[in-house]
Amino acid sequence: MKTEDVLRKAADTVEERRGSYGDTKKFFDSVAQHLNFLGYHLTPVEIIDVLRTIKAHRLTDNPNHLDSLIDLVAYTAMLGEWLDD
């Protein structure tokens, strides 16, 4: 798969999830609030970092797993979007 195709697929995935879950920053703010309630004090950025770590680890185990690669790119792109906030 070409680089551009990976980026397009990641963008499509973010848009699809945004349609299901709403704004990504608001969604991860909500996740952080739920985790804080459970005693885990993580920011939305830290939650994304955990998810990116999981995806990177999965790619270490199976470098041909395209879904993990797409998700890793999508999570990283979300951080870029949040820089504008």
Backbone bond lengths (Angstrom), bond angles and torsions (degrees), N, CA, C in turn:
res aa  C-N    CA-C-N  psi(-1)  N-CA   C-N-CA  omega(-1)  CA-C   N-CA-C  phi
1 M - - - 1.442 - - 1.531 108.23 -
2 K 1.312 116.89 134.38 1.457 121.84 179.37 1.530 110.60 -72.55
3 T 1.320 114.48 155.79 1.465 120.79 178.89 1.521 111.51 -52.85
4 E 1.321 116.53 -46.00 1.461 121.07 -179.23 1.523 111.66 -61.17
5 D 1.326 116.21 -36.05 1.469 120.53 179.10 1.526 111.05 -68.45
6 V 1.332 116.57 -39.37 1.470 120.22 177.11 1.528 109.18 -62.74
7 L 1.323 116.71 -45.95 1.468 120.52 -179.86 1.528 111.92 -63.07
8 R 1.330 116.93 -41.83 1.474 120.24 177.58 1.521 111.28 -63.25
9 K 1.322 115.82 -44.12 1.461 120.08 -179.94 1.531 110.30 -63.49
10 A 1.322 117.05 -40.26 1.467 120.16 177.20 1.526 110.48 -63.93
11 A 1.330 117.07 -42.81 1.469 120.68 178.28 1.524 110.41 -63.46
12 D 1.316 116.88 -41.70 1.475 120.63 177.46 1.524 110.80 -62.14
13 T 1.327 116.23 -39.73 1.468 120.88 179.62 1.523 110.53 -64.21
14 V 1.335 117.32 -44.07 1.469 120.66 178.48 1.523 109.93 -61.57
15 E 1.314 117.75 -44.72 1.463 120.94 179.99 1.529 111.58 -63.28
16 E 1.329 115.80 -41.26 1.462 120.47 178.17 1.530 110.96 -61.84
17 R 1.318 115.81 -46.43 1.473 120.41 -179.96 1.523 110.99 -67.82
18 R 1.340 117.11 -35.06 1.458 120.49 177.12 1.533 109.64 -62.41
19 G 1.326 115.82 -36.70 1.456 119.96 176.67 1.523 112.25 -65.71
20 S 1.327 116.25 -33.07 1.467 120.58 -179.89 1.522 112.92 -84.32
21 Y 1.348 116.81 -39.36 1.461 120.88 -169.86 1.523 114.38 -116.02
22 G 1.320 117.72 -5.65 1.459 120.71 -179.29 1.520 111.81 87.64
23 D 1.318 115.14 -165.38 1.452 123.17 -178.35 1.530 110.74 -55.80
24 T 1.327 116.93 132.19 1.464 120.17 -174.53 1.524 112.11 -64.40
25 K 1.324 118.01 -41.75 1.470 120.36 -178.74 1.521 110.33 -65.06
26 K 1.320 117.33 -43.82 1.467 120.72 178.16 1.527 110.61 -63.33
27 F 1.335 116.35 -40.57 1.456 120.14 179.45 1.529 110.93 -61.07
28 F 1.344 116.95 -48.46 1.458 119.62 -177.97 1.528 112.21 -73.48
29 D 1.325 118.04 -26.06 1.467 120.33 170.11 1.528 109.61 -61.69
30 S 1.321 115.45 -42.70 1.463 120.94 179.34 1.533 111.11 -65.35
31 V 1.317 116.72 -42.47 1.470 120.50 176.96 1.527 109.67 -60.31
32 A 1.329 116.74 -43.47 1.467 120.75 179.32 1.527 110.80 -60.86
33 Q 1.325 116.84 -41.26 1.463 120.24 178.75 1.526 110.83 -62.98
34 H 1.317 117.18 -42.27 1.465 120.58 178.00 1.526 111.13 -63.42
35 L 1.322 116.73 -43.20 1.456 120.04 178.84 1.521 111.52 -66.59
36 N 1.334 117.00 -36.83 1.465 120.42 176.62 1.521 110.20 -61.41
37 F 1.324 116.36 -39.67 1.459 121.20 177.93 1.532 110.30 -60.19
38 L 1.321 116.82 -34.15 1.459 121.96 -179.88 1.532 112.39 -84.56
39 G 1.329 116.68 -0.43 1.460 120.28 177.42 1.519 114.74 98.63
40 Y 1.322 117.84 2.73 1.464 121.80 177.19 1.521 107.89 -100.17
41 H 1.300 117.36 118.37 1.463 121.01 -175.47 1.525 109.52 -101.43
42 L 1.323 114.73 85.94 1.460 122.12 -179.32 1.526 109.60 -119.50
43 T 1.309 114.94 144.08 1.459 120.48 173.81 1.531 108.71 -86.59
44 P 1.333 117.63 164.67 1.469 119.46 175.03 1.536 112.20 -56.23
45 V 1.311 117.44 -37.99 1.471 120.49 179.19 1.528 110.44 -65.29
46 E 1.321 117.21 -40.75 1.462 120.29 178.41 1.527 111.30 -65.79
47 I 1.327 117.01 -35.23 1.470 120.41 177.13 1.528 109.80 -64.74
48 I 1.323 116.39 -43.92 1.469 120.34 176.77 1.530 109.76 -60.86
49 D 1.327 117.07 -41.10 1.468 119.71 178.75 1.526 111.77 -61.32
50 V 1.327 116.94 -39.30 1.470 120.51 176.56 1.533 109.70 -62.70
51 L 1.318 116.53 -46.25 1.471 119.99 -179.59 1.527 111.19 -64.23
52 R 1.329 116.92 -39.61 1.469 119.53 177.40 1.527 110.74 -65.05
53 T 1.312 117.26 -37.75 1.466 120.91 177.98 1.521 110.84 -63.33
54 I 1.331 116.25 -42.54 1.465 120.29 177.87 1.523 110.44 -61.28
55 K 1.329 116.57 -46.42 1.475 119.77 -179.67 1.525 111.40 -64.14
56 A 1.335 117.22 -40.94 1.469 120.31 178.64 1.527 110.52 -64.33
57 H 1.315 116.85 -39.93 1.465 120.12 178.31 1.533 110.53 -64.25
58 R 1.321 116.04 -41.99 1.473 118.71 177.37 1.520 110.92 -60.51
59 L 1.336 116.70 -37.87 1.465 119.95 178.62 1.525 110.92 -68.23
60 T 1.311 117.40 -30.46 1.466 120.66 175.61 1.524 109.58 -63.96
61 D 1.333 115.72 -42.09 1.462 120.42 179.06 1.522 112.31 -72.70
62 N 1.341 115.82 -36.32 1.461 120.27 -177.50 1.528 109.12 -143.37
63 P 1.342 117.27 86.45 1.468 120.79 -175.40 1.529 114.32 -65.41
64 N 1.309 117.68 -9.90 1.472 120.92 179.89 1.525 112.77 -97.21
65 H 1.329 117.28 5.92 1.465 120.45 -178.54 1.530 109.03 -82.84
66 L 1.323 115.07 96.94 1.465 121.64 -172.92 1.525 112.56 -62.75
67 D 1.317 118.18 -38.05 1.467 120.11 -178.73 1.526 111.85 -59.85
68 S 1.323 117.66 -39.44 1.461 120.43 178.21 1.524 110.99 -64.94
69 L 1.325 116.64 -40.27 1.460 121.12 177.79 1.529 110.62 -63.35
70 I 1.319 116.81 -46.39 1.469 121.53 179.68 1.524 110.13 -60.26
71 D 1.322 116.94 -45.35 1.466 120.36 179.62 1.525 111.34 -64.00
72 L 1.320 117.70 -40.94 1.456 121.39 178.63 1.530 110.79 -59.95
73 V 1.311 116.91 -45.10 1.468 121.60 177.93 1.531 110.12 -64.37
74 A 1.328 116.66 -42.41 1.470 120.60 -178.65 1.531 111.21 -63.76
75 Y 1.330 117.40 -45.28 1.464 120.00 178.70 1.527 111.23 -62.24
76 T 1.327 116.78 -40.42 1.449 120.94 179.23 1.523 110.88 -64.73
77 A 1.318 116.83 -40.92 1.464 120.95 178.23 1.530 111.51 -63.91
78 M 1.331 117.09 -35.10 1.473 119.90 177.92 1.520 110.35 -59.90
79 L 1.320 116.73 -40.43 1.470 119.53 178.08 1.528 110.89 -60.15
80 G 1.314 116.34 -39.62 1.464 120.31 177.24 1.511 111.86 -62.48
81 E 1.326 116.11 -39.52 1.457 120.70 177.95 1.532 110.96 -64.45
82 W 1.308 115.98 -37.26 1.464 120.83 -177.30 1.532 111.92 -72.01
83 L 1.330 117.83 -20.54 1.468 120.88 178.76 1.526 111.46 -60.78
84 D 1.325 116.09 -25.20 1.462 120.59 179.84 1.518 112.19 -74.43
85 D 1.339 116.98 -17.14 1.475 120.82 -177.06 1.510 112.08 -81.02
